[in-house]
Amino acid sequence: MTKRKSEAAKNFKKPAHWSDAPPPQPRASENDEELSPTRYGDWVKDGIAIDF
């Protein structure tokens, strides 16, 4: 196994400005669109999916 990664982890010291608090829970989006093309990667035109 690789010793270099584990040795680096042993010597790691957390910066003072880092917090131990867990990240905030994600909020539900308020998107009124049927399907967002940026999320699904396709546009739907006349019932046919079109890649962009």
C-alpha positions in Angstrom: 0.0 0.0 0.0 1.0 3.6 -0.3 2.7 5.0 2.8 2.9 8.5 1.5 -0.8 9.3 1.9 -1.1 7.8 5.4 2.0 9.6 6.5 0.6 12.9 5.2 -2.6 12.3 7.0 -0.8 11.7 10.3 0.9 15.1 10.1 -2.2 17.0 9.1 -3.3 19.7 11.5 -6.7 21.3 11.1 -6.6 25.0 10.5 -8.0 27.1 13.4 -10.7 28.6 11.3 -12.3 25.2 10.4 -15.4 24.3 12.3 -16.5 20.9 13.7 -20.1 21.8 13.0 -21.9 19.6 10.4 -22.8 21.2 7.0 -26.3 22.7 6.8 -29.1 20.5 5.4 -30.0 21.3 1.8 -33.2 23.2 1.3 -35.9 22.1 -1.1 -35.8 24.1 -4.4 -38.7 26.2 -5.4 -38.5 25.5 -9.2 -41.8 25.8 -11.0 -40.5 24.3 -14.3 -41.6 20.8 -15.3 -38.1 19.6 -16.1 -35.1 21.7 -16.1 -32.9 21.1 -19.1 -29.8 22.0 -17.2 -30.5 19.2 -14.8 -31.7 16.5 -17.2 -29.5 17.5 -20.3 -32.4 17.5 -22.8 -35.0 19.9 -24.1 -38.4 18.6 -24.9 -40.0 20.0 -28.0 -43.3 18.6 -29.3 -42.8 15.5 -27.2 -39.4 14.8 -28.5 -36.2 15.1 -26.4 -33.5 17.1 -28.1 -29.9 17.2 -26.9 -28.3 20.6 -26.8 
